[in-house]
Amino acid sequence: MALSMPLLVAEVTAADRVTLEEMLDEAEMLARHEAIKTGAGGILVTRHSHDRFTITLTDAVPYGTTRMLTCW
């Protein structure tokens, strides 16, 4: 069994949809740049509620891939 630790985590919370989408796009772009720099990890976007997401760069997702997970 292998333990996968996140390489980068960002939490995004916003009161309105436009701001939320802008912040999610920016967080995903930052995670993508970090993945390219390190050559490791894919992006996991987890929705915790209608206005709260985390963006994680993790080895649990293949490099070059973005996955969405809903946990609510």
C-alpha positions as CSV (number, residue, x, y, z in Angstrom):
1,M,0.0,0.0,0.0
2,A,1.3,3.5,-0.9
3,L,0.5,6.7,0.9
4,S,-0.2,9.7,-1.3
5,M,0.5,13.1,0.3
6,P,-0.8,16.2,-1.4
7,L,1.9,18.4,-2.9
8,L,-0.1,21.6,-2.9
9,V,-3.5,22.5,-1.4
10,A,-5.6,25.7,-1.9
11,E,-9.0,26.4,-0.4
12,V,-11.5,28.5,-2.4
13,T,-14.6,30.0,-0.9
14,A,-16.7,32.8,-2.4
15,A,-20.1,34.4,-1.9
16,D,-21.0,34.7,-5.6
17,R,-20.7,32.4,-8.6
18,V,-18.6,34.7,-10.8
19,T,-15.9,35.2,-8.1
20,L,-16.0,31.5,-7.2
21,E,-15.3,30.5,-10.8
22,E,-12.5,33.1,-11.2
23,M,-10.8,31.9,-8.0
24,L,-11.2,28.2,-9.0
25,D,-9.6,29.0,-12.4
26,E,-6.7,30.8,-10.8
27,A,-6.1,28.1,-8.2
28,E,-6.2,25.4,-10.9
29,M,-3.7,27.4,-13.0
30,L,-1.3,27.8,-10.1
31,A,-1.6,24.0,-9.4
32,R,-0.9,23.3,-13.1
33,H,2.2,25.5,-13.1
34,E,3.5,23.8,-10.0
35,A,2.9,20.3,-11.6
36,I,4.8,21.4,-14.7
37,K,7.6,22.8,-12.5
38,T,7.9,19.6,-10.4
39,G,6.9,17.1,-13.1
40,A,4.6,15.3,-10.7
41,G,1.0,15.1,-9.6
42,G,-2.4,15.8,-11.1
43,I,-5.0,18.2,-9.9
44,L,-7.9,17.1,-7.7
45,V,-10.7,19.6,-7.3
46,T,-13.0,18.7,-4.4
47,R,-16.4,20.3,-3.9
48,H,-17.3,20.4,-0.2
49,S,-20.4,22.6,-0.5
50,H,-22.0,25.0,-3.0
51,D,-19.4,27.7,-2.2
52,R,-16.3,25.8,-0.8
53,F,-13.7,23.9,-2.9
54,T,-10.2,22.6,-2.3
55,I,-7.7,22.3,-5.1
56,T,-4.9,19.7,-4.5
57,L,-1.9,18.8,-6.5
58,T,-1.5,15.1,-5.7
59,D,0.2,11.9,-6.9
60,A,-3.2,10.2,-6.5
61,V,-4.2,11.8,-9.8
62,P,-2.1,11.1,-12.8
63,Y,0.2,13.9,-14.0
64,G,-1.5,16.1,-16.6
65,T,-5.0,15.2,-15.4
66,T,-7.6,17.1,-13.5
67,R,-10.3,15.2,-11.6
68,M,-13.4,16.5,-9.8
69,L,-14.8,15.0,-6.6
70,T,-18.0,16.0,-4.8
71,C,-18.1,15.4,-1.0
72,W,-21.4,16.8,0.3
